[in-house]
Amino acid sequence: MSVTEATGPDGATEGRPEAADTSVSAVLRHRWRPVETAPAVPSLSLKGRSVAVLGGTAEQRDGVVAALATAGASPRLAPTTGDVAGWSGPEDSRLAEAMAAFVAAGPVDGIVDLGVAGAFSAAEPDLWVAPFCATVALVQATYDDWVAEDDARRLFYLAVTRMGGRLGYDGQGVEQPLGGIWSGFAKGLPQELPNCRVKVLDVAPPDLGRLGELVVTEACTPELYEVGYRNGRRAALAAATEPVGPPAVTLRPGDVVLFTGGARGIGAAVARRLAERHRCRVVVTGRSPLPDASEPWLGMDEEAFRRDATDRLRHRPDGRSVAEVRRENERRADLREVVANLAAARADGLDLEYRVCDATDAEAVAALVRPLAARLKFVVHNAGIASPTRLRNKSLVTVTGVVRAKVAGFANLVAALEGPAGGVGHGVELLCNVGSVSGRVGGTLGQVDYAAANEALTRLGFWATAGGLPVTTMCWTTWARVGLIGNYDAAIRWGTAVSLQEGVTRWEAEMLAARPGEVMFLGRIGRALSPRQPGGFAKFRDHPDVVWMASARHHLGEIVRFVPFRSATSVNRFRRGDHPCLGELTVGGAPTLPVGVVLEHAAAVADWVAMEGWPELHLRELRDVHLDLDALRFDEGELALTKSGTGRSLDGQWVVDVELATSRPVGGLRLVLAAERTGWEGPAATAPAGPPSPPVMPEGAVAGLRWRGAVHRLGGWEARGHLLGARVPLARPSDAWMHTSPPRAPLPVTAVEAIVQGAATTVPAGGRARWVRLGSVRLAGEGPGSALNADATVVDVVGSPPAGAWRVTTTGGRPLLACEGVEVLAS
Ligand SMILES: NC(=O)c1ccc[n+]([C@@H]2O[C@H](COP(=O)([O-])OP(=O)(O)OC[C@H]3O[C@@H](n4cnc5c(N)ncnc54)[C@H](OP(=O)(O)O)[C@@H]3O)[C@@H](O)[C@H]2O)c1
């Protein structure tokens, strides 16, 4: 575990990586809220798709089936638990068999999941179990087909929730918060099934009448993972940062704070902090009685314990299975942690005690809460379990167990807090749910059930708050090597971790501010996103990584085919009038997509064709670039550019071969990526050797190429001996693109245009440029975040057109780009 420098709750280091451990960074505090958004623009079709419909009421299913049929799909009602006579619960394998038979009868291209019917009551917290088991069993039955699918337009999973049409975030209460289970499940799916597009559709009662129509519209609209409809108006969720409020509650000696869990893991750190700082009484809980103090494994040091655990695995006692011994070893490790934490608290004179209580046991929770109720100030629902493995490999018992720890635990606490006169809370200032970003924005691989559990917590919190019990749910990113995250190294590929110290500080501040709602704590975002994820959360703002996410999304265009760690095909549809940079170039008078725009989109293919495990790689070189300008001509102002990239390891580097096509082949290139942060570093001032004769000066149209100059102000060429040189202002992304978050190009696009212009001077008089070749474009510096986009605003472009060698440097001589083998050829 690494504990890094403490920061205040909203300290100055927000969002910046901490130096000591690059897996850890300060987190930002975000709040999500509903915002009205433009009507959906469906871009896909359901024609001919076989769509399974499940959950909800018979009336809802009928409406959806009718609308799907009208849209040209083939809807099929999936079996329910009611169809399996006498279904006895998650351990009953007949549900999985029924779903397997359903899928065997015909492939499933999409799932419309109407989830749980009826309203929520804390007295009936298990209402979700049967419909959620049906959901999981159906997705498991389709799993092998869906995971192998590389067509990014075929599959979808759409979950319908009923939380008021604003996803529960408008403070109006939530009729059925258990919809959060399906919401979290949906958003977690793309991690496992990368070509499954997902959607959560929240519908207010007045809009349920057109549920079928809304389902069809949203199933065909990949943008935005979560939308809601109320009175016909569409809303999405947006996130922005917000500081925590000032303390509103004082904790005093004699006040009681009750934790579900809290004897180990991250909860234990907070429990200790509260007992230490506020001298209050803290009650932590767990499912097991404390072990007998005489157990030999309790007294071992870490090294001896590890050796003993390995020995036990090798020579399994009583013929037990490896899995059994492993579980026992893990349990022993957990209990050692509990015993050590309690001993440390005792030694420090803290009022911290441990009680055995399984949060999923309603009676046990009631019995625990009752005697404490009069002094209870905070309740922290911190209990949670995880089972981080692919959904295909999980039993329904495991999946429901993960969800139950959070959902039933919460409902039991709420029921136990009901006062004798039916009021809620007993004066509790805040029930603080410990949730996870996995529910909010999709978890890591193997976390769909965990994401479901956590997302449900937020909505249950909204529901309880509306009923009079203030609840806040904290959605945490991974904590630095503390608690239940099994594979830390894998987890941080999705995002950096929060340090224990910062986490505890923020958690305490959140409790004392006692403001109901939901907050999300997120550090830097890792590269392990699935291609639709940035578009799924398009209204996520106020984060240092929004720029690259928006850039990646822009450059990707529409994903068509995707095989993780191997290949991606996507299409960018350009309309010449939409963005200034698209209108820059004409070739022989014909509007043509500029070479720089082509290269920035082609280079960004590497965002999605990543090396297995997403090691941090940097674009170092574009090789063998060959483009046919005629194929880049706009046809009536429009052009669809298809980019297909395939990656592989080659000579210690990661290379991605990209083929480009419009209505006909454009050409291609190879991208070369490497782990080194710095690439080519010079020579900066030494110009390449070229023939002694002075070069031809570009003027007006060069070989039929004419730049309008609205974005790229080329020109000012001078002959420098036998070289051609120009000082060129780099276009800012906001000059080139009319987006609110303009994309950052992975290379200096204006300089590329200048090189093409300079190189075109070799085309004999009267010739018209047709092909552009760049044998090698090597990038210097630390990539797009640094010199190329930030500090270099004007660059020097110097080259020898006949030799085909060019250099781009800052005006201070710092190298940016070196190009060899540059040719512009006429047809
Ligand atoms: N660690 C992270 O990076 C991270 C990130 C985001 C959110 N979270 C959330 O933080 C909370 C604490 O997790 P952790 O990371 O500290 O994991 P942990 O070390 O495994 O602790 C989990 C705690 O929950 C208790 N627990 C589990 N099921 C319970 C039940 N049915 N009844 C009572 N107690 C139960 C465990 O006690 P027993 O096993 O002894 O019963 C243990 O004290 C969880 O809700 C988790 O989802 C953690």
PDBQT file of the ligand as one rigid body, heavy atoms in Angstrom, charges set to zero:
ROOT
HETATM    1  N1  LIG A 901     -11.125  -0.554  -2.160  1.00  0.00    +0.000 N 
HETATM    2  C1  LIG A 901     -11.504   0.154  -3.216  1.00  0.00    +0.000 C 
HETATM    3  O1  LIG A 901     -10.699   0.479  -4.072  1.00  0.00    +0.000 OA
HETATM    4  C2  LIG A 901     -12.938   0.572  -3.325  1.00  0.00    +0.000 A 
HETATM    5  C3  LIG A 901     -13.287   1.409  -4.374  1.00  0.00    +0.000 A 
HETATM    6  C4  LIG A 901     -14.592   1.815  -4.530  1.00  0.00    +0.000 A 
HETATM    7  C5  LIG A 901     -15.526   1.405  -3.606  1.00  0.00    +0.000 A 
HETATM    8  N2  LIG A 901     -15.188   0.567  -2.596  1.00  0.00    +0.000 N 
HETATM    9  C6  LIG A 901     -16.219   0.143  -1.646  1.00  0.00    +0.000 C 
HETATM   10  O2  LIG A 901     -15.745   0.295  -0.341  1.00  0.00    +0.000 OA
HETATM   11  C7  LIG A 901     -16.405  -0.599   0.518  1.00  0.00    +0.000 C 
HETATM   12  C8  LIG A 901     -15.394  -1.295   1.392  1.00  0.00    +0.000 C 
HETATM   13  O3  LIG A 901     -14.621  -2.121   0.561  1.00  0.00    +0.000 OA
HETATM   14  P1  LIG A 901     -13.091  -2.422   0.800  1.00  0.00    +0.000 P 
HETATM   15  O4  LIG A 901     -12.398  -2.086  -0.427  1.00  0.00    +0.000 OA
HETATM   16  O5  LIG A 901     -12.635  -1.863   2.078  1.00  0.00    +0.000 OA
HETATM   17  O6  LIG A 901     -13.161  -4.021   0.835  1.00  0.00    +0.000 OA
HETATM   18  P2  LIG A 901     -12.829  -5.055   1.955  1.00  0.00    +0.000 P 
HETATM   19  O7  LIG A 901     -11.505  -4.800   2.548  1.00  0.00    +0.000 OA
HETATM   20  O8  LIG A 901     -13.101  -6.379   1.358  1.00  0.00    +0.000 OA
HETATM   21  O9  LIG A 901     -13.919  -4.728   3.039  1.00  0.00    +0.000 OA
HETATM   22  C9  LIG A 901     -15.248  -5.065   2.859  1.00  0.00    +0.000 C 
HETATM   23  C10 LIG A 901     -15.906  -4.982   4.207  1.00  0.00    +0.000 C 
HETATM   24  O10 LIG A 901     -17.290  -5.278   4.028  1.00  0.00    +0.000 OA
HETATM   25  C11 LIG A 901     -17.646  -6.267   5.000  1.00  0.00    +0.000 C 
HETATM   26  N3  LIG A 901     -18.754  -7.038   4.505  1.00  0.00    +0.000 N 
HETATM   27  C12 LIG A 901     -18.901  -7.654   3.315  1.00  0.00    +0.000 A 
HETATM   28  N4  LIG A 901     -20.111  -8.223   3.246  1.00  0.00    +0.000 NA
HETATM   29  C13 LIG A 901     -20.725  -7.968   4.408  1.00  0.00    +0.000 A 
HETATM   30  C14 LIG A 901     -21.992  -8.281   4.933  1.00  0.00    +0.000 A 
HETATM   31  N5  LIG A 901     -22.869  -8.998   4.246  1.00  0.00    +0.000 N 
HETATM   32  N6  LIG A 901     -22.287  -7.845   6.152  1.00  0.00    +0.000 NA
HETATM   33  C15 LIG A 901     -21.412  -7.129   6.872  1.00  0.00    +0.000 A 
HETATM   34  N7  LIG A 901     -20.209  -6.789   6.428  1.00  0.00    +0.000 NA
HETATM   35  C16 LIG A 901     -19.865  -7.217   5.215  1.00  0.00    +0.000 A 
HETATM   36  C17 LIG A 901     -16.395  -7.086   5.184  1.00  0.00    +0.000 C 
HETATM   37  O11 LIG A 901     -16.438  -7.766   6.394  1.00  0.00    +0.000 OA
HETATM   38  P3  LIG A 901     -16.411  -9.366   6.502  1.00  0.00    +0.000 P 
HETATM   39  O12 LIG A 901     -15.839  -9.917   5.249  1.00  0.00    +0.000 OA
HETATM   40  O13 LIG A 901     -15.573  -9.606   7.682  1.00  0.00    +0.000 OA
HETATM   41  O14 LIG A 901     -17.809  -9.750   6.682  1.00  0.00    +0.000 OA
HETATM   42  C18 LIG A 901     -15.358  -5.982   5.180  1.00  0.00    +0.000 C 
HETATM   43  O15 LIG A 901     -15.285  -5.373   6.435  1.00  0.00    +0.000 OA
HETATM   44  C19 LIG A 901     -17.178  -1.549  -0.378  1.00  0.00    +0.000 C 
HETATM   45  O16 LIG A 901     -18.507  -1.205  -0.370  1.00  0.00    +0.000 OA
HETATM   46  C20 LIG A 901     -16.580  -1.319  -1.741  1.00  0.00    +0.000 C 
HETATM   47  O17 LIG A 901     -17.503  -1.553  -2.766  1.00  0.00    +0.000 OA
HETATM   48  C21 LIG A 901     -13.905   0.150  -2.437  1.00  0.00    +0.000 A 
ENDROOT
TORSDOF 0
